[in-house]
Amino acid sequence: MPRQQRSRDKVALMFEAAMQLLVEGDIASLTTNAVAARAGVSIGTLYQYFDDKQALLDALTARELGVMSEKLLGTLHGAPPAHPGDRIRQMVRAVTDSYGGRTRVHQRLIEHALTQGSSSRLSPLYAQLLAVFTSQGVPMPDAGTQSLSPAQAFVLTHAAAGVLRALSAHEDAPPATQIEDALVQMLVGYLAGLRASHATQA
């Protein structure tokens, strides 16, 4: 990515142009010529920064996933919430709120990431979440926190991630608020089951 401010501004214009075009159409119909025209730059300028449409989409997807990751990890800091579901709800909203009113665009970008093999960009985020859950623990239904085993942290992380990816990729999914409620119920139930299991073994 460019280091000079003028170059960064040009790239930002091209990203915004691509986002606008994806609101109006789909990824298949997006062209570099259309992006350049909407951004007010020449096609030659666009190719100075991106080799082709795929490179542009990969860079745009990486940027959007980066913003989402920052918001999601930010929910893990601060005092533990009063109820374990509150933390889960905060994490879910960090993902859905990152759409910034362009849900359809983000649906298409996430689908692009998953279908083009670039979903590996999410691996660092998953690794950080797994580290937090195994070292710092998660809020439990009966107050306090508890560290999870690597297997338990893996299940918790990827269960939530799978639902949120599906929400992003399917335009016919139920409303996000209903998905949020159902996901909180599922994960809180999982944590309650862990606590019950530990109590039985003690």
Protein Blocks (a to p, Z undefined) as FASTA:
>chain_A
ZZbfklmmmmmmmmmmmmmmmmmmcfklpcfklmmmmnopafklmmmmpmblmlmmmmmm
mmmmmmmmmmmmmmmgccddfbfklmmmmmmmmmmmmnnopamlmmmmmmmmmmnopmmm
mmmmmmmmmmmmmmnopadfkgpjddddfklmmmmmmmmmmmmmmmmmpmkbccfklmmm
mmmmmmmmmmmmmmmmmmmmZZ
